[in-house]
């Protein structure tokens, strides 16, 4: 029997309980799935029609296994982790103070430049498999983006507020260039025109949004484990219900985890089945989630070694916590 590391709950009517040291899923069909807690990395509930017992929740919390709840549009509306994951007070205090001092500016620069550089290097990776003309065009955009990343890294100010608008403006411009460079790789049948967010109606944007939802839960869990406050960001401003630090850290992982997966799938004419209200059909949702979770288990270069991308996210969250404390300089992850 294959080892289950990411347990996907997609069937309406499913009941998730605990049997011994295994999470047990009982489906309406009568089928049963059991996953030993010792192997689990996450539980992904991608339907609102499932029930999860208190015993299963407690066991996952004790084992350090996050339970991510994701809606039909890819929104991660809850992540359940243990309340015992306490923080080092000095870490959160330093994090909250950083937005108003030069240390926060340095970290924001690294995060902002890291996002742009990550997009540039993703173009470099994808361009190697394209025709000469497409590859050359992508190379031009890569060079342009790297120049803007350097520009972000040179920004100077006494507080993040003083550079936020310019930084986000450059990020927005670079994102448009990045997606324009990728547009020739998306078959016309998908009806792609441009990158759109939460209320997307075309298949590719819906896949991207759903993939980001899964990644979002992974990033937020990693920040909590690292002792950080997900709702107190630097580049993204504080808003009720918006985990702005999660939004900051996710940026450097969008391209290597989700964008690369989606571009690869549509190049192979991945079938996207949608409901009338613009959600992914349950079977498509499950199939796509499996691709994203598989990508999170893929190896990426980090320093001089290889680690799972999921582990790299956790290491970056710890590096971010150390940077807030002034223990080390933050460097964004741009590989994969």
C-alpha positions as CSV (number, residue, x, y, z in Angstrom):
1,X,0.0,0.0,0.0
2,X,1.3,3.5,-1.0
3,X,2.3,5.8,1.9
4,X,-0.1,8.7,2.2
5,X,1.6,12.0,3.0
6,X,-1.1,14.4,2.0
7,X,-4.6,13.1,2.7
8,X,-7.2,14.6,0.3
9,X,-10.8,14.7,1.4
10,X,-12.9,15.6,-1.7
11,X,-16.1,13.5,-1.4
12,X,-19.2,15.1,0.0
13,X,-20.5,12.9,2.9
14,X,-17.1,11.7,3.9
15,X,-16.4,11.3,7.6
16,X,-12.9,11.7,8.9
17,X,-12.3,10.0,12.2
18,X,-9.5,8.4,14.2
19,X,-8.7,4.7,14.6
20,X,-5.7,3.9,16.8
21,X,-2.9,5.9,15.3
22,X,-4.5,6.3,11.9
23,X,-6.8,8.9,10.4
24,X,-9.7,6.9,9.0
25,X,-11.9,8.3,6.1
26,X,-15.2,6.7,5.6
27,X,-16.8,7.5,2.2
28,X,-20.5,7.4,1.3
29,X,-19.7,4.6,-1.2
30,X,-18.6,2.4,1.7
31,X,-14.9,2.6,0.9
32,X,-12.5,3.3,3.7
33,X,-9.1,5.1,3.5
34,X,-6.7,4.9,6.4
35,X,-3.5,7.0,6.7
36,X,-1.0,6.5,9.6
37,X,-0.3,9.7,11.4
38,X,3.4,9.0,11.4
39,X,3.5,9.5,7.7
40,X,1.0,12.4,7.3
41,X,2.3,15.8,6.3
42,X,-1.2,17.4,5.9
43,X,-4.9,16.8,5.6
44,X,-6.5,18.8,2.8
45,X,-10.3,19.1,3.1
46,X,-11.5,20.4,-0.3
47,X,-15.2,19.9,0.1
48,X,-17.6,21.5,2.6
49,X,-19.7,18.3,2.7
50,X,-17.2,16.4,4.8
51,X,-17.2,16.0,8.6
52,X,-14.1,15.8,10.8
53,X,-14.3,14.4,14.3
54,X,-12.8,16.1,17.3
55,X,-10.7,13.0,17.9
56,X,-9.2,13.3,14.4
57,X,-8.5,17.0,14.9
58,X,-6.8,16.4,18.3
59,X,-4.7,13.6,16.9
60,X,-3.5,15.8,14.0
61,X,-2.7,18.7,16.3
62,X,-0.7,16.4,18.6
63,X,1.2,15.0,15.6
64,X,1.9,18.4,14.1
65,X,-0.3,17.6,11.0
66,X,-2.1,20.7,9.8
67,X,-5.7,20.4,8.5
68,X,-6.3,22.8,5.6
69,X,-9.9,23.7,4.6
70,X,-10.1,24.9,1.0
71,X,-13.3,26.2,-0.8
72,X,-14.3,25.5,-4.4
73,X,-12.5,28.6,-5.7
74,X,-9.2,27.8,-4.0
75,X,-9.6,30.0,-1.0
76,X,-8.0,28.6,2.1
77,X,-10.6,29.7,4.7
78,X,-9.0,27.9,7.7
79,X,-5.9,26.0,8.7
80,X,-6.1,24.0,12.0
81,X,-2.9,23.7,13.9
82,X,-2.2,23.1,17.6
83,X,-2.5,26.0,20.0
84,X,0.6,24.6,21.7
85,X,2.7,26.1,18.8
86,X,3.6,29.0,21.0
87,X,5.8,31.8,19.9
88,X,9.0,33.3,21.2
89,X,7.7,36.7,22.4
90,X,10.8,38.5,21.2
91,X,10.2,37.3,17.6
92,X,6.7,38.7,17.4
93,X,7.7,41.9,19.2
94,X,10.5,42.4,16.7
95,X,8.2,41.6,13.8
96,X,5.6,44.2,14.8
97,X,8.3,46.8,15.3
98,X,9.9,46.1,11.9
99,X,7.4,48.0,9.8
100,X,8.6,51.3,11.2
101,X,12.4,50.8,11.1
102,X,15.2,50.2,8.6
103,X,15.3,46.5,9.4
104,X,11.8,46.1,8.1
105,X,12.7,47.9,4.9
106,X,15.6,45.5,4.4
107,X,13.4,42.5,4.8
108,X,10.7,44.0,2.6
109,X,13.3,44.7,-0.1
110,X,14.4,41.1,0.0
111,X,10.8,39.8,-0.2
112,X,9.8,42.1,-3.0
113,X,12.9,41.5,-5.1
114,X,12.7,37.8,-4.4
115,X,9.2,37.6,-5.9
116,X,10.4,39.3,-9.1
117,X,13.6,37.3,-9.3
118,X,11.6,34.1,-8.7
119,X,9.4,35.0,-11.7
120,X,12.5,35.7,-13.9
121,X,14.2,32.4,-13.0
122,X,10.9,30.6,-13.7
123,X,10.9,32.1,-17.2
124,X,14.5,30.9,-17.6
125,X,13.6,27.4,-16.6
126,X,10.5,27.2,-18.9
127,X,12.3,28.9,-21.8
128,X,14.7,26.0,-22.1
129,X,11.9,23.8,-23.5
130,X,10.5,26.3,-26.0
131,X,11.2,27.2,-29.6
132,X,14.0,29.6,-30.4
133,X,11.7,32.6,-31.0
134,X,9.6,32.0,-27.8
135,X,12.7,31.3,-25.8
136,X,14.4,34.5,-27.0
137,X,11.3,36.6,-26.1
138,X,11.2,35.0,-22.6
139,X,14.9,35.7,-22.2
140,X,14.4,39.4,-22.8
141,X,11.7,39.6,-20.2
142,X,13.8,37.6,-17.8
143,X,16.6,40.2,-18.1
144,X,14.2,43.1,-17.6
145,X,12.7,41.5,-14.5
146,X,16.2,40.9,-13.0
147,X,16.9,44.6,-13.5
148,X,13.8,45.6,-11.6
149,X,14.6,43.1,-8.8
150,X,18.0,44.9,-8.5
151,X,16.2,48.2,-8.4
152,X,13.9,47.0,-5.5
153,X,17.0,45.8,-3.6
154,X,18.5,49.3,-3.8
155,X,15.5,51.1,-2.2
156,X,16.4,53.0,0.9
157,X,14.0,54.4,3.6
158,X,13.5,54.6,7.3
159,X,10.2,52.7,7.2
160,X,8.3,50.3,4.9
161,X,5.5,52.9,4.5
162,X,7.9,55.1,2.6
163,X,8.7,52.5,-0.1
164,X,5.6,50.3,-0.2
165,X,3.8,52.1,-3.0
166,X,6.8,52.2,-5.3
167,X,7.7,48.6,-4.5
168,X,4.1,47.3,-5.2
169,X,4.0,49.3,-8.4
170,X,7.2,47.7,-9.7
171,X,5.9,44.2,-8.6
172,X,2.6,44.8,-10.5
173,X,4.4,45.9,-13.7
174,X,6.8,42.9,-13.5
175,X,3.9,40.5,-13.0
176,X,2.2,41.8,-16.1
177,X,5.4,41.3,-18.1
178,X,5.9,37.9,-16.7
179,X,2.4,36.7,-17.6
180,X,2.6,38.2,-21.1
181,X,5.8,36.2,-21.6
182,X,4.0,33.0,-20.6
183,X,0.9,33.7,-22.7
184,X,2.2,32.1,-25.9
185,X,2.6,28.8,-24.0
186,X,-1.1,28.6,-23.1
187,X,-3.3,26.9,-25.8
188,X,-6.0,29.2,-27.2
189,X,-8.7,26.6,-26.2
190,X,-8.3,27.7,-22.6
191,X,-9.5,31.2,-23.4
192,X,-6.7,32.9,-21.5
193,X,-6.3,36.7,-21.9
194,X,-4.5,37.9,-18.8
195,X,-3.9,37.1,-15.2
196,X,-7.0,37.8,-13.1
197,X,-7.6,37.1,-9.4
198,X,-10.3,35.9,-7.2
199,X,-13.3,36.2,-9.6
200,X,-11.6,34.5,-12.6
201,X,-13.8,32.7,-15.1
202,X,-11.3,31.1,-17.5
203,X,-9.8,27.7,-16.7
204,X,-6.2,28.7,-16.4
205,X,-6.8,31.5,-13.9
206,X,-9.1,29.2,-11.9
207,X,-6.4,26.6,-11.7
208,X,-3.8,29.2,-10.6
209,X,-6.1,30.6,-7.9
210,X,-6.9,27.1,-6.6
211,X,-3.2,26.2,-6.6
212,X,-2.3,29.4,-4.7
213,X,-5.0,28.5,-2.1
214,X,-3.2,25.2,-1.4
215,X,0.2,27.0,-1.2
216,X,-1.3,29.7,1.0
217,X,-2.2,27.1,3.7
218,X,1.3,25.6,3.6
219,X,2.9,29.1,3.9
220,X,0.6,30.2,6.8
221,X,1.2,27.0,8.7
222,X,5.0,27.5,8.3
223,X,4.8,31.0,9.6
224,X,2.9,29.9,12.7
225,X,5.3,27.1,13.4
226,X,8.2,29.6,13.1
227,X,6.6,31.8,15.8
228,X,5.5,34.6,13.5
229,X,2.2,36.5,13.3
230,X,0.6,35.8,9.9
231,X,-1.6,38.9,10.1
232,X,1.2,41.4,10.5
233,X,2.9,41.9,7.2
234,X,5.4,44.3,5.7
235,X,4.6,44.9,2.0
236,X,1.0,43.9,2.2
237,X,-0.9,46.2,4.6
238,X,-2.9,45.0,7.6
239,X,-6.6,44.4,7.0
240,X,-9.2,42.5,9.1
241,X,-9.2,38.9,8.0
242,X,-6.1,39.3,5.7
243,X,-3.0,37.4,6.8
244,X,-0.6,40.0,5.3
245,X,2.6,38.3,6.2
246,X,1.4,35.1,4.6
247,X,0.7,37.2,1.5
248,X,4.3,38.6,1.7
249,X,6.0,35.2,2.0
250,X,3.9,33.3,-0.5
251,X,5.1,35.5,-3.4
252,X,8.5,33.9,-3.8
253,X,6.9,30.5,-4.0
254,X,4.1,31.1,-6.5
255,X,6.2,30.8,-9.6
256,X,8.2,27.6,-8.8
257,X,5.3,25.8,-7.1
258,X,2.0,26.7,-8.8
259,X,2.8,28.6,-12.0
260,X,5.3,26.0,-13.2
261,X,2.8,23.2,-12.5
262,X,-0.1,24.9,-14.3
263,X,2.0,25.8,-17.3
264,X,3.1,22.2,-17.5
265,X,-0.4,20.9,-17.3
266,X,-2.0,23.1,-19.9
267,X,0.9,22.3,-22.3
268,X,-0.3,18.7,-22.0
269,X,-4.0,19.8,-22.5
270,X,-5.1,19.1,-18.9
271,X,-8.9,18.9,-18.9
272,X,-10.5,21.5,-16.6
273,X,-14.1,20.6,-15.7
274,X,-16.0,23.5,-14.1
275,X,-19.4,23.9,-12.5
276,X,-21.9,26.5,-13.7
277,X,-20.8,29.0,-11.0
278,X,-17.1,28.8,-12.0
279,X,-15.8,26.3,-9.5
280,X,-13.7,23.2,-10.4
281,X,-15.7,20.0,-10.5
282,X,-14.9,17.7,-7.6
283,X,-12.9,15.2,-9.7
284,X,-10.9,17.9,-11.4
285,X,-10.3,19.7,-8.0
286,X,-8.9,16.5,-6.6
287,X,-6.7,15.7,-9.7
288,X,-5.3,19.2,-9.7
289,X,-4.7,19.3,-6.0
290,X,-2.7,16.0,-6.3
291,X,-0.4,17.7,-8.9
292,X,0.2,20.7,-6.6
293,X,0.9,18.5,-3.6
294,X,3.2,16.4,-5.7
295,X,5.1,19.6,-6.6
296,X,5.4,20.5,-3.0
297,X,7.1,17.1,-2.4
298,X,9.6,17.7,-5.3
299,X,13.2,18.5,-4.6
300,X,14.6,22.1,-4.9
301,X,18.1,23.5,-4.4
302,X,18.6,25.3,-1.1
303,X,22.1,26.3,-0.2
304,X,24.2,23.5,-1.4
305,X,21.7,20.7,-0.7
306,X,18.3,19.5,-2.1
307,X,15.2,19.5,0.0
308,X,11.5,19.1,-0.6
309,X,9.9,22.4,-1.6
310,X,7.5,22.0,1.4
311,X,10.5,21.9,3.7
312,X,12.1,24.9,2.0
313,X,8.9,26.9,2.8
314,X,9.3,26.0,6.4
315,X,13.1,26.9,6.4
316,X,12.3,30.2,4.8
317,X,9.7,31.0,7.5
318,X,12.4,30.3,10.1
319,X,14.9,32.4,8.2
320,X,12.3,35.2,8.2
321,X,11.8,34.9,11.9
322,X,15.6,35.1,12.5
323,X,15.7,38.2,10.2
324,X,13.1,40.0,12.3
325,X,15.2,39.2,15.4
326,X,18.3,40.6,13.7
327,X,20.0,37.2,13.9
328,X,20.6,36.9,10.1
329,X,19.9,38.6,6.8
330,X,16.8,37.5,4.9
331,X,17.4,36.0,1.5
332,X,14.4,35.1,-0.6
333,X,14.1,31.6,-2.2
334,X,14.2,32.0,-6.0
335,X,15.0,28.4,-7.2
336,X,13.0,25.2,-7.4
